Amino acid sequence: MEKLKDLYFNDKGFIFDPESGSIYSLNTTGAFVVKQLQKGATVSQIGQELRKNFEVSGAKIEKDLQEFLDLLLSYGFLTRTAS
């Protein structure tokens, strides 16, 4: 998660990675998830907040959230921890 904290993030959903110089763009939901992760929220907490803030079924939230987290893992912004 350390790498995620080093990213520069603005309210329009743009992320700048100072290490690589890369710029990424997120939709509203992706931006919400990244902000929650930067605050230290757990995956479970993020799922609960998504249910409160977006009109989407619980199963869809879980699937989409896992896919997004896997994408963040593939870019090296997150690391998997033992459960």
mmCIF file of the N, C-alpha and C atoms, coordinates in Angstrom:
data_MODEL
# 
_entry.id   MODEL 
# 
loop_
_atom_site.group_PDB 
_atom_site.id 
_atom_site.type_symbol 
_atom_site.label_atom_id 
_atom_site.label_alt_id 
_atom_site.label_comp_id 
_atom_site.label_asym_id 
_atom_site.label_entity_id 
_atom_site.label_seq_id 
_atom_site.pdbx_PDB_ins_code 
_atom_site.Cartn_x 
_atom_site.Cartn_y 
_atom_site.Cartn_z 
_atom_site.occupancy 
_atom_site.B_iso_or_equiv 
_atom_site.pdbx_formal_charge 
_atom_site.auth_seq_id 
_atom_site.auth_comp_id 
_atom_site.auth_asym_id 
_atom_site.auth_atom_id 
_atom_site.pdbx_PDB_model_num 
ATOM 1   N N  . MET A 1 1  ? 0.819   -1.190  0.000   1.00 0.00 ? 1  MET A N  1 
ATOM 2   C CA . MET A 1 1  ? 0.000   0.000   0.000   1.00 0.00 ? 1  MET A CA 1 
ATOM 3   C C  . MET A 1 1  ? 0.862   1.252   0.000   1.00 0.00 ? 1  MET A C  1 
ATOM 4   N N  . GLU A 1 2  ? 2.134   1.125   0.358   1.00 0.00 ? 2  GLU A N  1 
ATOM 5   C CA . GLU A 1 2  ? 3.009   2.287   0.429   1.00 0.00 ? 2  GLU A CA 1 
ATOM 6   C C  . GLU A 1 2  ? 3.049   3.045   -0.896  1.00 0.00 ? 2  GLU A C  1 
ATOM 7   N N  . LYS A 1 3  ? 3.129   2.320   -2.005  1.00 0.00 ? 3  LYS A N  1 
ATOM 8   C CA . LYS A 1 3  ? 3.180   2.959   -3.322  1.00 0.00 ? 3  LYS A CA 1 
ATOM 9   C C  . LYS A 1 3  ? 1.917   3.786   -3.565  1.00 0.00 ? 3  LYS A C  1 
ATOM 10  N N  . LEU A 1 4  ? 0.773   3.281   -3.161  1.00 0.00 ? 4  LEU A N  1 
ATOM 11  C CA . LEU A 1 4  ? -0.486  3.988   -3.351  1.00 0.00 ? 4  LEU A CA 1 
ATOM 12  C C  . LEU A 1 4  ? -0.461  5.325   -2.624  1.00 0.00 ? 4  LEU A C  1 
ATOM 13  N N  . LYS A 1 5  ? 0.140   5.361   -1.457  1.00 0.00 ? 5  LYS A N  1 
ATOM 14  C CA . LYS A 1 5  ? 0.213   6.592   -0.681  1.00 0.00 ? 5  LYS A CA 1 
ATOM 15  C C  . LYS A 1 5  ? 1.134   7.619   -1.331  1.00 0.00 ? 5  LYS A C  1 
ATOM 16  N N  . ASP A 1 6  ? 2.072   7.174   -2.172  1.00 0.00 ? 6  ASP A N  1 
ATOM 17  C CA . ASP A 1 6  ? 3.010   8.079   -2.827  1.00 0.00 ? 6  ASP A CA 1 
ATOM 18  C C  . ASP A 1 6  ? 2.451   8.711   -4.098  1.00 0.00 ? 6  ASP A C  1 
ATOM 19  N N  . LEU A 1 7  ? 1.293   8.241   -4.550  1.00 0.00 ? 7  LEU A N  1 
ATOM 20  C CA . LEU A 1 7  ? 0.701   8.782   -5.766  1.00 0.00 ? 7  LEU A CA 1 
ATOM 21  C C  . LEU A 1 7  ? 0.061   10.135  -5.494  1.00 0.00 ? 7  LEU A C  1 
ATOM 22  N N  . TYR A 1 8  ? 0.136   11.014  -6.484  1.00 0.00 ? 8  TYR A N  1 
ATOM 23  C CA . TYR A 1 8  ? -0.565  12.299  -6.403  1.00 0.00 ? 8  TYR A CA 1 
ATOM 24  C C  . TYR A 1 8  ? -1.919  12.104  -7.057  1.00 0.00 ? 8  TYR A C  1 
ATOM 25  N N  . PHE A 1 9  ? -2.952  12.539  -6.376  1.00 0.00 ? 9  PHE A N  1 
ATOM 26  C CA . PHE A 1 9  ? -4.319  12.255  -6.788  1.00 0.00 ? 9  PHE A CA 1 
ATOM 27  C C  . PHE A 1 9  ? -5.128  13.547  -6.726  1.00 0.00 ? 9  PHE A C  1 
ATOM 28  N N  . ASN A 1 10 ? -5.891  13.850  -7.797  1.00 0.00 ? 10 ASN A N  1 
ATOM 29  C CA . ASN A 1 10 ? -6.728  15.042  -7.723  1.00 0.00 ? 10 ASN A CA 1 
ATOM 30  C C  . ASN A 1 10 ? -8.206  14.672  -7.762  1.00 0.00 ? 10 ASN A C  1 
ATOM 31  N N  . ASP A 1 11 ? -9.059  15.655  -7.528  1.00 0.00 ? 11 ASP A N  1 
ATOM 32  C CA . ASP A 1 11 ? -10.499 15.414  -7.426  1.00 0.00 ? 11 ASP A CA 1 
ATOM 33  C C  . ASP A 1 11 ? -11.151 15.042  -8.756  1.00 0.00 ? 11 ASP A C  1 
ATOM 34  N N  . LYS A 1 12 ? -10.461 15.212  -9.853  1.00 0.00 ? 12 LYS A N  1 
ATOM 35  C CA . LYS A 1 12 ? -11.016 14.875  -11.164 1.00 0.00 ? 12 LYS A CA 1 
ATOM 36  C C  . LYS A 1 12 ? -10.702 13.437  -11.561 1.00 0.00 ? 12 LYS A C  1 
ATOM 37  N N  . GLY A 1 13 ? -9.989  12.711  -10.701 1.00 0.00 ? 13 GLY A N  1 
ATOM 38  C CA . GLY A 1 13 ? -9.704  11.313  -10.962 1.00 0.00 ? 13 GLY A CA 1 
ATOM 39  C C  . GLY A 1 13 ? -8.388  11.043  -11.657 1.00 0.00 ? 13 GLY A C  1 
ATOM 40  N N  . PHE A 1 14 ? -7.523  12.051  -11.753 1.00 0.00 ? 14 PHE A N  1 
ATOM 41  C CA . PHE A 1 14 ? -6.213  11.839  -12.352 1.00 0.00 ? 14 PHE A CA 1 
ATOM 42  C C  . PHE A 1 14 ? -5.207  11.471  -11.274 1.00 0.00 ? 14 PHE A C  1 
ATOM 43  N N  . ILE A 1 15 ? -4.394  10.475  -11.589 1.00 0.00 ? 15 ILE A N  1 
ATOM 44  C CA . ILE A 1 15 ? -3.354  10.019  -10.669 1.00 0.00 ? 15 ILE A CA 1 
ATOM 45  C C  . ILE A 1 15 ? -2.011  10.184  -11.364 1.00 0.00 ? 15 ILE A C  1 
ATOM 46  N N  . PHE A 1 16 ? -1.050  10.758  -10.647 1.00 0.00 ? 16 PHE A N  1 
ATOM 47  C CA . PHE A 1 16 ? 0.311   10.888  -11.158 1.00 0.00 ? 16 PHE A CA 1 
ATOM 48  C C  . PHE A 1 16 ? 1.231   10.034  -10.303 1.00 0.00 ? 16 PHE A C  1 
ATOM 49  N N  . ASP A 1 17 ? 1.999   9.186   -10.965 1.00 0.00 ? 17 ASP A N  1 
ATOM 50  C CA . ASP A 1 17 ? 2.972   8.344   -10.286 1.00 0.00 ? 17 ASP A CA 1 
ATOM 51  C C  . ASP A 1 17 ? 4.343   8.995   -10.463 1.00 0.00 ? 17 ASP A C  1 
ATOM 52  N N  . PRO A 1 18 ? 4.868   9.660   -9.427  1.00 0.00 ? 18 PRO A N  1 
ATOM 53  C CA . PRO A 1 18 ? 6.142   10.362  -9.571  1.00 0.00 ? 18 PRO A CA 1 
ATOM 54  C C  . PRO A 1 18 ? 7.327   9.432   -9.825  1.00 0.00 ? 18 PRO A C  1 
ATOM 55  N N  . GLU A 1 19 ? 7.189   8.180   -9.434  1.00 0.00 ? 19 GLU A N  1 
ATOM 56  C CA . GLU A 1 19 ? 8.271   7.216   -9.643  1.00 0.00 ? 19 GLU A CA 1 
ATOM 57  C C  . GLU A 1 19 ? 8.455   6.893   -11.128 1.00 0.00 ? 19 GLU A C  1 
ATOM 58  N N  . SER A 1 20 ? 7.349   6.692   -11.836 1.00 0.00 ? 20 SER A N  1 
ATOM 59  C CA . SER A 1 20 ? 7.420   6.318   -13.249 1.00 0.00 ? 20 SER A CA 1 
ATOM 60  C C  . SER A 1 20 ? 7.139   7.474   -14.199 1.00 0.00 ? 20 SER A C  1 
ATOM 61  N N  . GLY A 1 21 ? 6.505   8.532   -13.678 1.00 0.00 ? 21 GLY A N  1 
ATOM 62  C CA . GLY A 1 21 ? 6.095   9.648   -14.527 1.00 0.00 ? 21 GLY A CA 1 
ATOM 63  C C  . GLY A 1 21 ? 4.786   9.389   -15.245 1.00 0.00 ? 21 GLY A C  1 
ATOM 64  N N  . SER A 1 22 ? 4.134   8.288   -14.933 1.00 0.00 ? 22 SER A N  1 
ATOM 65  C CA . SER A 1 22 ? 2.883   7.912   -15.598 1.00 0.00 ? 22 SER A CA 1 
ATOM 66  C C  . SER A 1 22 ? 1.699   8.655   -14.998 1.00 0.00 ? 22 SER A C  1 
ATOM 67  N N  . ILE A 1 23 ? 0.714   8.891   -15.849 1.00 0.00 ? 23 ILE A N  1 
ATOM 68  C CA . ILE A 1 23 ? -0.546  9.526   -15.439 1.00 0.00 ? 23 ILE A CA 1 
ATOM 69  C C  . ILE A 1 23 ? -1.676  8.562   -15.764 1.00 0.00 ? 23 ILE A C  1 
ATOM 70  N N  . TYR A 1 24 ? -2.586  8.408   -14.824 1.00 0.00 ? 24 TYR A N  1 
ATOM 71  C CA . TYR A 1 24 ? -3.729  7.512   -14.988 1.00 0.00 ? 24 TYR A CA 1 
ATOM 72  C C  . TYR A 1 24 ? -5.008  8.302   -14.754 1.00 0.00 ? 24 TYR A C  1 
ATOM 73  N N  . SER A 1 25 ? -6.084  7.829   -15.362 1.00 0.00 ? 25 SER A N  1 
ATOM 74  C CA . SER A 1 25 ? -7.392  8.463   -15.188 1.00 0.00 ? 25 SER A CA 1 
ATOM 75  C C  . SER A 1 25 ? -8.369  7.436   -14.632 1.00 0.00 ? 25 SER A C  1 
ATOM 76  N N  . LEU A 1 26 ? -9.137  7.850   -13.624 1.00 0.00 ? 26 LEU A N  1 
ATOM 77  C CA . LEU A 1 26 ? -10.117 6.965   -12.994 1.00 0.00 ? 26 LEU A CA 1 
ATOM 78  C C  . LEU A 1 26 ? -11.521 7.530   -13.147 1.00 0.00 ? 26 LEU A C  1 
ATOM 79  N N  . ASN A 1 27 ? -12.504 6.641   -13.160 1.00 0.00 ? 27 ASN A N  1 
ATOM 80  C CA . ASN A 1 27 ? -13.887 7.105   -13.105 1.00 0.00 ? 27 ASN A CA 1 
ATOM 81  C C  . ASN A 1 27 ? -14.226 7.442   -11.652 1.00 0.00 ? 27 ASN A C  1 
ATOM 82  N N  . THR A 1 28 ? -15.431 7.896   -11.419 1.00 0.00 ? 28 THR A N  1 
ATOM 83  C CA . THR A 1 28 ? -15.848 8.326   -10.088 1.00 0.00 ? 28 THR A CA 1 
ATOM 84  C C  . THR A 1 28 ? -15.703 7.210   -9.052  1.00 0.00 ? 28 THR A C  1 
ATOM 85  N N  . THR A 1 29 ? -16.097 6.004   -9.425  1.00 0.00 ? 29 THR A N  1 
ATOM 86  C CA . THR A 1 29 ? -16.018 4.885   -8.490  1.00 0.00 ? 29 THR A CA 1 
ATOM 87  C C  . THR A 1 29 ? -14.576 4.507   -8.182  1.00 0.00 ? 29 THR A C  1 
ATOM 88  N N  . GLY A 1 30 ? -13.741 4.452   -9.211  1.00 0.00 ? 30 GLY A N  1 
ATOM 89  C CA . GLY A 1 30 ? -12.326 4.153   -9.010  1.00 0.00 ? 30 GLY A CA 1 
ATOM 90  C C  . GLY A 1 30 ? -11.657 5.185   -8.125  1.00 0.00 ? 30 GLY A C  1 
ATOM 91  N N  . ALA A 1 31 ? -11.982 6.462   -8.353  1.00 0.00 ? 31 ALA A N  1 
ATOM 92  C CA . ALA A 1 31 ? -11.422 7.541   -7.529  1.00 0.00 ? 31 ALA A CA 1 
ATOM 93  C C  . ALA A 1 31 ? -11.859 7.377   -6.076  1.00 0.00 ? 31 ALA A C  1 
ATOM 94  N N  . PHE A 1 32 ? -13.114 7.009   -5.874  1.00 0.00 ? 32 PHE A N  1 
ATOM 95  C CA . PHE A 1 32 ? -13.638 6.789   -4.529  1.00 0.00 ? 32 PHE A CA 1 
ATOM 96  C C  . PHE A 1 32 ? -12.859 5.669   -3.833  1.00 0.00 ? 32 PHE A C  1 
ATOM 97  N N  . VAL A 1 33 ? -12.635 4.568   -4.536  1.00 0.00 ? 33 VAL A N  1 
ATOM 98  C CA . VAL A 1 33 ? -11.925 3.425   -3.959  1.00 0.00 ? 33 VAL A CA 1 
ATOM 99  C C  . VAL A 1 33 ? -10.492 3.814   -3.594  1.00 0.00 ? 33 VAL A C  1 
ATOM 100 N N  . VAL A 1 34 ? -9.800  4.508   -4.490  1.00 0.00 ? 34 VAL A N  1 
ATOM 101 C CA . VAL A 1 34 ? -8.411  4.906   -4.215  1.00 0.00 ? 34 VAL A CA 1 
ATOM 102 C C  . VAL A 1 34 ? -8.352  5.829   -3.000  1.00 0.00 ? 34 VAL A C  1 
ATOM 103 N N  . LYS A 1 35 ? -9.276  6.773   -2.910  1.00 0.00 ? 35 LYS A N  1 
ATOM 104 C CA . LYS A 1 35 ? -9.289  7.667   -1.740  1.00 0.00 ? 35 LYS A CA 1 
ATOM 105 C C  . LYS A 1 35 ? -9.488  6.870   -0.453  1.00 0.00 ? 35 LYS A C  1 
ATOM 106 N N  . GLN A 1 36 ? -10.386 5.880   -0.498  1.00 0.00 ? 36 GLN A N  1 
ATOM 107 C CA . GLN A 1 36 ? -10.633 5.054   0.683   1.00 0.00 ? 36 GLN A CA 1 
ATOM 108 C C  . GLN A 1 36 ? -9.389  4.250   1.052   1.00 0.00 ? 36 GLN A C  1 
ATOM 109 N N  . LEU A 1 37 ? -8.708  3.694   0.049   1.00 0.00 ? 37 LEU A N  1 
ATOM 110 C CA . LEU A 1 37 ? -7.482  2.945   0.304   1.00 0.00 ? 37 LEU A CA 1 
ATOM 111 C C  . LEU A 1 37 ? -6.400  3.837   0.909   1.00 0.00 ? 37 LEU A C  1 
ATOM 112 N N  . GLN A 1 38 ? -6.291  5.057   0.394   1.00 0.00 ? 38 GLN A N  1 
ATOM 113 C CA . GLN A 1 38 ? -5.289  5.980   0.917   1.00 0.00 ? 38 GLN A CA 1 
ATOM 114 C C  . GLN A 1 38 ? -5.578  6.355   2.368   1.00 0.00 ? 38 GLN A C  1 
ATOM 115 N N  . LYS A 1 39 ? -6.842  6.319   2.756   1.00 0.00 ? 39 LYS A N  1 
ATOM 116 C CA . LYS A 1 39 ? -7.216  6.601   4.147   1.00 0.00 ? 39 LYS A CA 1 
ATOM 117 C C  . LYS A 1 39 ? -7.006  5.395   5.057   1.00 0.00 ? 39 LYS A C  1 
ATOM 118 N N  . GLY A 1 40 ? -6.672  4.237   4.460   1.00 0.00 ? 40 GLY A N  1 
ATOM 119 C CA . GLY A 1 40 ? -6.432  3.042   5.259   1.00 0.00 ? 40 GLY A CA 1 
ATOM 120 C C  . GLY A 1 40 ? -7.641  2.149   5.436   1.00 0.00 ? 40 GLY A C  1 
ATOM 121 N N  . ALA A 1 41 ? -8.700  2.370   4.667   1.00 0.00 ? 41 ALA A N  1 
ATOM 122 C CA . ALA A 1 41 ? -9.904  1.549   4.781   1.00 0.00 ? 41 ALA A CA 1 
ATOM 123 C C  . ALA A 1 41 ? -9.628  0.119   4.318   1.00 0.00 ? 41 ALA A C  1 
ATOM 124 N N  . THR A 1 42 ? -10.300 -0.825  4.936   1.00 0.00 ? 42 THR A N  1 
ATOM 125 C CA . THR A 1 42 ? -10.185 -2.228  4.521   1.00 0.00 ? 42 THR A CA 1 
ATOM 126 C C  . THR A 1 42 ? -11.087 -2.462  3.309   1.00 0.00 ? 42 THR A C  1 
ATOM 127 N N  . VAL A 1 43 ? -10.887 -3.593  2.649   1.00 0.00 ? 43 VAL A N  1 
ATOM 128 C CA . VAL A 1 43 ? -11.718 -3.940  1.499   1.00 0.00 ? 43 VAL A CA 1 
ATOM 129 C C  . VAL A 1 43 ? -13.182 -4.048  1.928   1.00 0.00 ? 43 VAL A C  1 
ATOM 130 N N  . SER A 1 44 ? -13.415 -4.637  3.084   1.00 0.00 ? 44 SER A N  1 
ATOM 131 C CA . SER A 1 44 ? -14.774 -4.763  3.602   1.00 0.00 ? 44 SER A CA 1 
ATOM 132 C C  . SER A 1 44 ? -15.409 -3.388  3.839   1.00 0.00 ? 44 SER A C  1 
ATOM 133 N N  . GLN A 1 45 ? -14.656 -2.487  4.428   1.00 0.00 ? 45 GLN A N  1 
ATOM 134 C CA . GLN A 1 45 ? -15.159 -1.127  4.672   1.00 0.00 ? 45 GLN A CA 1 
ATOM 135 C C  . GLN A 1 45 ? -15.458 -0.410  3.362   1.00 0.00 ? 45 GLN A C  1 
ATOM 136 N N  . ILE A 1 46 ? -14.588 -0.597  2.380   1.00 0.00 ? 46 ILE A N  1 
ATOM 137 C CA . ILE A 1 46 ? -14.807 0.044   1.078   1.00 0.00 ? 46 ILE A CA 1 
ATOM 138 C C  . ILE A 1 46 ? -16.080 -0.496  0.436   1.00 0.00 ? 46 ILE A C  1 
ATOM 139 N N  . GLY A 1 47 ? -16.283 -1.803  0.513   1.00 0.00 ? 47 GLY A N  1 
ATOM 140 C CA . GLY A 1 47 ? -17.507 -2.388  -0.025  1.00 0.00 ? 47 GLY A CA 1 
ATOM 141 C C  . GLY A 1 47 ? -18.747 -1.813  0.634   1.00 0.00 ? 47 GLY A C  1 
ATOM 142 N N  . GLN A 1 48 ? -18.703 -1.647  1.943   1.00 0.00 ? 48 GLN A N  1 
ATOM 143 C CA . GLN A 1 48 ? -19.840 -1.059  2.669   1.00 0.00 ? 48 GLN A CA 1 
ATOM 144 C C  . GLN A 1 48 ? -20.087 0.378   2.224   1.00 0.00 ? 48 GLN A C  1 
ATOM 145 N N  . GLU A 1 49 ? -19.023 1.144   2.076   1.00 0.00 ? 49 GLU A N  1 
ATOM 146 C CA . GLU A 1 49 ? -19.166 2.544   1.645   1.00 0.00 ? 49 GLU A CA 1 
ATOM 147 C C  . GLU A 1 49 ? -19.700 2.624   0.219   1.00 0.00 ? 49 GLU A C  1 
ATOM 148 N N  . LEU A 1 50 ? -19.267 1.714   -0.649  1.00 0.00 ? 50 LEU A N  1 
ATOM 149 C CA . LEU A 1 50 ? -19.780 1.697   -2.024  1.00 0.00 ? 50 LEU A CA 1 
ATOM 150 C C  . LEU A 1 50 ? -21.275 1.414   -2.032  1.00 0.00 ? 50 LEU A C  1 
ATOM 151 N N  . ARG A 1 51 ? -21.715 0.479   -1.190  1.00 0.00 ? 51 ARG A N  1 
ATOM 152 C CA . ARG A 1 51 ? -23.150 0.183   -1.104  1.00 0.00 ? 51 ARG A CA 1 
ATOM 153 C C  . ARG A 1 51 ? -23.945 1.402   -0.654  1.00 0.00 ? 51 ARG A C  1 
ATOM 154 N N  . LYS A 1 52 ? -23.370 2.176   0.270   1.00 0.00 ? 52 LYS A N  1 
ATOM 155 C CA . LYS A 1 52 ? -24.055 3.370   0.778   1.00 0.00 ? 52 LYS A CA 1 
ATOM 156 C C  . LYS A 1 52 ? -24.108 4.488   -0.269  1.00 0.00 ? 52 LYS A C  1 
ATOM 157 N N  . ASN A 1 53 ? -23.036 4.612   -1.061  1.00 0.00 ? 53 ASN A N  1 
ATOM 158 C CA . ASN A 1 53 ? -22.888 5.779   -1.937  1.00 0.00 ? 53 ASN A CA 1 
ATOM 159 C C  . ASN A 1 53 ? -23.264 5.551   -3.395  1.00 0.00 ? 53 ASN A C  1 
ATOM 160 N N  . PHE A 1 54 ? -23.385 4.302   -3.807  1.00 0.00 ? 54 PHE A N  1 
ATOM 161 C CA . PHE A 1 54 ? -23.690 4.005   -5.203  1.00 0.00 ? 54 PHE A CA 1 
ATOM 162 C C  . PHE A 1 54 ? -24.837 3.015   -5.265  1.00 0.00 ? 54 PHE A C  1 
ATOM 163 N N  . GLU A 1 55 ? -25.691 3.163   -6.257  1.00 0.00 ? 55 GLU A N  1 
ATOM 164 C CA . GLU A 1 55 ? -26.852 2.281   -6.396  1.00 0.00 ? 55 GLU A CA 1 
ATOM 165 C C  . GLU A 1 55 ? -26.482 1.058   -7.217  1.00 0.00 ? 55 GLU A C  1 
ATOM 166 N N  . VAL A 1 56 ? -25.796 0.114   -6.568  1.00 0.00 ? 56 VAL A N  1 
ATOM 167 C CA . VAL A 1 56 ? -25.338 -1.103  -7.229  1.00 0.00 ? 56 VAL A CA 1 
ATOM 168 C C  . VAL A 1 56 ? -25.545 -2.269  -6.270  1.00 0.00 ? 56 VAL A C  1 
ATOM 169 N N  . SER A 1 57 ? -25.854 -3.447  -6.816  1.00 0.00 ? 57 SER A N  1 
ATOM 170 C CA . SER A 1 57 ? -26.069 -4.620  -5.972  1.00 0.00 ? 57 SER A CA 1 
ATOM 171 C C  . SER A 1 57 ? -24.775 -5.047  -5.285  1.00 0.00 ? 57 SER A C  1 
ATOM 172 N N  . GLY A 1 58 ? -24.918 -5.710  -4.139  1.00 0.00 ? 58 GLY A N  1 
ATOM 173 C CA . GLY A 1 58 ? -23.768 -6.158  -3.367  1.00 0.00 ? 58 GLY A CA 1 
ATOM 174 C C  . GLY A 1 58 ? -22.858 -7.092  -4.141  1.00 0.00 ? 58 GLY A C  1 
ATOM 175 N N  . ALA A 1 59 ? -23.442 -8.029  -4.914  1.00 0.00 ? 59 ALA A N  1 
ATOM 176 C CA . ALA A 1 59 ? -22.637 -8.983  -5.681  1.00 0.00 ? 59 ALA A CA 1 
ATOM 177 C C  . ALA A 1 59 ? -21.821 -8.266  -6.754  1.00 0.00 ? 59 ALA A C  1 
ATOM 178 N N  . LYS A 1 60 ? -22.427 -7.295  -7.408  1.00 0.00 ? 60 LYS A N  1 
ATOM 179 C CA . LYS A 1 60 ? -21.718 -6.529  -8.454  1.00 0.00 ? 60 LYS A CA 1 
ATOM 180 C C  . LYS A 1 60 ? -20.600 -5.708  -7.832  1.00 0.00 ? 60 LYS A C  1 
ATOM 181 N N  . ILE A 1 61 ? -20.858 -5.114  -6.675  1.00 0.00 ? 61 ILE A N  1 
ATOM 182 C CA . ILE A 1 61 ? -19.825 -4.329  -5.995  1.00 0.00 ? 61 ILE A CA 1 
ATOM 183 C C  . ILE A 1 61 ? -18.631 -5.217  -5.663  1.00 0.00 ? 61 ILE A C  1 
ATOM 184 N N  . GLU A 1 62 ? -18.889 -6.381  -5.089  1.00 0.00 ? 62 GLU A N  1 
ATOM 185 C CA . GLU A 1 62 ? -17.799 -7.279  -4.711  1.00 0.00 ? 62 GLU A CA 1 
ATOM 186 C C  . GLU A 1 62 ? -16.970 -7.691  -5.923  1.00 0.00 ? 62 GLU A C  1 
ATOM 187 N N  . LYS A 1 63 ? -17.640 -8.047  -7.023  1.00 0.00 ? 63 LYS A N  1 
ATOM 188 C CA . LYS A 1 63 ? -16.957 -8.470  -8.242  1.00 0.00 ? 63 LYS A CA 1 
ATOM 189 C C  . LYS A 1 63 ? -16.123 -7.327  -8.817  1.00 0.00 ? 63 LYS A C  1 
ATOM 190 N N  . ASP A 1 64 ? -16.748 -6.155  -8.980  1.00 0.00 ? 64 ASP A N  1 
ATOM 191 C CA . ASP A 1 64 ? -16.062 -5.012  -9.571  1.00 0.00 ? 64 ASP A CA 1 
ATOM 192 C C  . ASP A 1 64 ? -14.927 -4.508  -8.684  1.00 0.00 ? 64 ASP A C  1 
ATOM 193 N N  . LEU A 1 65 ? -15.145 -4.512  -7.377  1.00 0.00 ? 65 LEU A N  1 
ATOM 194 C CA . LEU A 1 65 ? -14.106 -4.064  -6.452  1.00 0.00 ? 65 LEU A CA 1 
ATOM 195 C C  . LEU A 1 65 ? -12.902 -4.997  -6.532  1.00 0.00 ? 65 LEU A C  1 
ATOM 196 N N  . GLN A 1 66 ? -13.133 -6.303  -6.570  1.00 0.00 ? 66 GLN A N  1 
ATOM 197 C CA . GLN A 1 66 ? -12.023 -7.245  -6.664  1.00 0.00 ? 66 GLN A CA 1 
ATOM 198 C C  . GLN A 1 66 ? -11.260 -7.071  -7.973  1.00 0.00 ? 66 GLN A C  1 
ATOM 199 N N  . GLU A 1 67 ? -11.978 -6.860  -9.073  1.00 0.00 ? 67 GLU A N  1 
ATOM 200 C CA . GLU A 1 67 ? -11.327 -6.635  -10.364 1.00 0.00 ? 67 GLU A CA 1 
ATOM 201 C C  . GLU A 1 67 ? -10.467 -5.370  -10.334 1.00 0.00 ? 67 GLU A C  1 
ATOM 202 N N  . PHE A 1 68 ? -10.968 -4.315  -9.714  1.00 0.00 ? 68 PHE A N  1 
ATOM 203 C CA . PHE A 1 68 ? -10.218 -3.063  -9.627  1.00 0.00 ? 68 PHE A CA 1 
ATOM 204 C C  . PHE A 1 68 ? -8.992  -3.235  -8.737  1.00 0.00 ? 68 PHE A C  1 
ATOM 205 N N  . LEU A 1 69 ? -9.152  -3.930  -7.610  1.00 0.00 ? 69 LEU A N  1 
ATOM 206 C CA . LEU A 1 69 ? -8.010  -4.180  -6.723  1.00 0.00 ? 69 LEU A CA 1 
ATOM 207 C C  . LEU A 1 69 ? -6.951  -5.023  -7.437  1.00 0.00 ? 69 LEU A C  1 
ATOM 208 N N  . ASP A 1 70 ? -7.390  -6.003  -8.227  1.00 0.00 ? 70 ASP A N  1 
ATOM 209 C CA . ASP A 1 70 ? -6.449  -6.814  -9.009  1.00 0.00 ? 70 ASP A CA 1 
ATOM 210 C C  . ASP A 1 70 ? -5.694  -5.953  -10.011 1.00 0.00 ? 70 ASP A C  1 
ATOM 211 N N  . LEU A 1 71 ? -6.380  -4.983  -10.603 1.00 0.00 ? 71 LEU A N  1 
ATOM 212 C CA . LEU A 1 71 ? -5.725  -4.060  -11.532 1.00 0.00 ? 71 LEU A CA 1 
ATOM 213 C C  . LEU A 1 71 ? -4.671  -3.217  -10.808 1.00 0.00 ? 71 LEU A C  1 
ATOM 214 N N  . LEU A 1 72 ? -5.031  -2.699  -9.626  1.00 0.00 ? 72 LEU A N  1 
ATOM 215 C CA . LEU A 1 72 ? -4.067  -1.933  -8.834  1.00 0.00 ? 72 LEU A CA 1 
ATOM 216 C C  . LEU A 1 72 ? -2.861  -2.793  -8.455  1.00 0.00 ? 72 LEU A C  1 
ATOM 217 N N  . LEU A 1 73 ? -3.112  -4.068  -8.145  1.00 0.00 ? 73 LEU A N  1 
ATOM 218 C CA . LEU A 1 73 ? -2.019  -5.007  -7.851  1.00 0.00 ? 73 LEU A CA 1 
ATOM 219 C C  . LEU A 1 73 ? -1.116  -5.178  -9.073  1.00 0.00 ? 73 LEU A C  1 
ATOM 220 N N  . SER A 1 74 ? -1.722  -5.319  -10.246 1.00 0.00 ? 74 SER A N  1 
ATOM 221 C CA . SER A 1 74 ? -0.938  -5.550  -11.463 1.00 0.00 ? 74 SER A CA 1 
ATOM 222 C C  . SER A 1 74 ? -0.058  -4.352  -11.812 1.00 0.00 ? 74 SER A C  1 
ATOM 223 N N  . TYR A 1 75 ? -0.490  -3.146  -11.444 1.00 0.00 ? 75 TYR A N  1 
ATOM 224 C CA . TYR A 1 75 ? 0.312   -1.943  -11.669 1.00 0.00 ? 75 TYR A CA 1 
ATOM 225 C C  . TYR A 1 75 ? 1.339   -1.708  -10.560 1.00 0.00 ? 75 TYR A C  1 
ATOM 226 N N  . GLY A 1 76 ? 1.282   -2.540  -9.528  1.00 0.00 ? 76 GLY A N  1 
ATOM 227 C CA . GLY A 1 76 ? 2.228   -2.416  -8.432  1.00 0.00 ? 76 GLY A CA 1 
ATOM 228 C C  . GLY A 1 76 ? 1.860   -1.356  -7.406  1.00 0.00 ? 76 GLY A C  1 
ATOM 229 N N  . PHE A 1 77 ? 0.625   -0.857  -7.452  1.00 0.00 ? 77 PHE A N  1 
ATOM 230 C CA . PHE A 1 77 ? 0.187   0.163   -6.493  1.00 0.00 ? 77 PHE A CA 1 
ATOM 231 C C  . PHE A 1 77 ? -0.195  -0.444  -5.156  1.00 0.00 ? 77 PHE A C  1 
ATOM 232 N N  . LEU A 1 78 ? -0.535  -1.726  -5.152  1.00 0.00 ? 78 LEU A N  1 
ATOM 233 C CA . LEU A 1 78 ? -0.882  -2.457  -3.927  1.00 0.00 ? 78 LEU A CA 1 
ATOM 234 C C  . LEU A 1 78 ? -0.044  -3.721  -3.872  1.00 0.00 ? 78 LEU A C  1 
ATOM 235 N N  . THR A 1 79 ? 0.076   -4.257  -2.666  1.00 0.00 ? 79 THR A N  1 
ATOM 236 C CA . THR A 1 79 ? 0.693   -5.570  -2.502  1.00 0.00 ? 79 THR A CA 1 
ATOM 237 C C  . THR A 1 79 ? -0.288  -6.460  -1.756  1.00 0.00 ? 79 THR A C  1 
ATOM 238 N N  . ARG A 1 80 ? -0.287  -7.703  -2.091  1.00 0.00 ? 80 ARG A N  1 
ATOM 239 C CA . ARG A 1 80 ? -1.184  -8.664  -1.432  1.00 0.00 ? 80 ARG A CA 1 
ATOM 240 C C  . ARG A 1 80 ? -0.620  -9.002  -0.065  1.00 0.00 ? 80 ARG A C  1 
ATOM 241 N N  . THR A 1 81 ? -1.480  -9.027  0.931   1.00 0.00 ? 81 THR A N  1 
ATOM 242 C CA . THR A 1 81 ? -1.046  -9.395  2.278   1.00 0.00 ? 81 THR A CA 1 
ATOM 243 C C  . THR A 1 81 ? -1.635  -10.742 2.635   1.00 0.00 ? 81 THR A C  1 
ATOM 244 N N  . ALA A 1 82 ? -0.959  -11.446 3.500   1.00 0.00 ? 82 ALA A N  1 
ATOM 245 C CA . ALA A 1 82 ? -1.458  -12.757 3.949   1.00 0.00 ? 82 ALA A CA 1 
ATOM 246 C C  . ALA A 1 82 ? -2.689  -12.545 4.810   1.00 0.00 ? 82 ALA A C  1 
ATOM 247 N N  . SER A 1 83 ? -3.689  -13.412 4.638   1.00 0.00 ? 83 SER A N  1 
ATOM 248 C CA . SER A 1 83 ? -4.899  -13.278 5.463   1.00 0.00 ? 83 SER A CA 1 
ATOM 249 C C  . SER A 1 83 ? -4.981  -14.337 6.496   1.00 0.00 ? 83 SER A C  1 
# 
